Amino acid sequence: MDLRRIESALSGTVFDRKVHVFARVESTNALAVKAAMEGAPEGTLFVADAQTAGRGRGGHGWHSEAGTGLYLSFVLRPAKMIAREALWLSLAAGAAVHDGVREATGISADLRWPNDLLVGSKKFCGILAEQQSEGEDVRFMVVGIGINVNHAEFPPELNEIATSLRIVAGREQDRIKVLELVLRAFDREYRRLLHPPRGSAGEELLQRLPRISTWISGKQVHVPEQGGYDGVTAGLDQRGFLLVRTAQGMRTVLSGGVREPL
Ligand code: BTN
């Protein structure tokens, strides 16, 4: 990973001159959380060529093969954004990966609420947002993004559920171009959230999400929370939470995410 190239690719963004590149770390999220607790400014970005203990959601790990994927995390300090609005940042990160990947590779991904990116039924990107709040205020948020870019294969346990941009496109991809276009797209999303062109934060993103996600309405899903239940997705509420119509009535998915029914 060429620090100079990454720095020039990100000039003028929130990440400008705040890039740290490593050959191998345990987890870029762990680094970013530690740095944020020590006062790192907004936009501080950690990028690694490999992770030895990549973190996924729900206590899972993240397969972080050396030299092929993008593993990055950054610190945000969204002024005035209260904890319950932080879901927008997560959704914005998913939308940014969708747009950046399409610009860099031509691949149209599907956003599985809140922020997994799939092609068909296979996942190539996961996002882990970790936040620290003080009362209602978000002190900082760390957004970690893992993208399978040039993986040619996966361990057997991931084979059925994971893919990479290289596998989908049938040719190798430029990792730094993907990084640049994803993070530039995030920079745009973030500015729109903080200074909405109209209405409240997230309103405009809410309008766009159904165009990049087949999961938001009319999809039969399993929700692995509150004991687990099945239903059909029925759009997002005004805060960006997913609604699911079940035999017992409408329910709101609060955390985790959704899956195809078992
Ligand atoms: C998921 O479970 O889908 C989220 C995976 C997030 C993985 C990324 S890789 C870069 C960053 N550092 C981590 O330890 N995790 C995130």
Residues whose N, C-alpha, C, O or C-beta is under 5 A from the ligand:
A	BS01	BTN	S27 T28 N29 A53 G54 R55 G56 R57 W62 L70 Y71 L72 S73 G126 I127 L128 G144 I145 G146
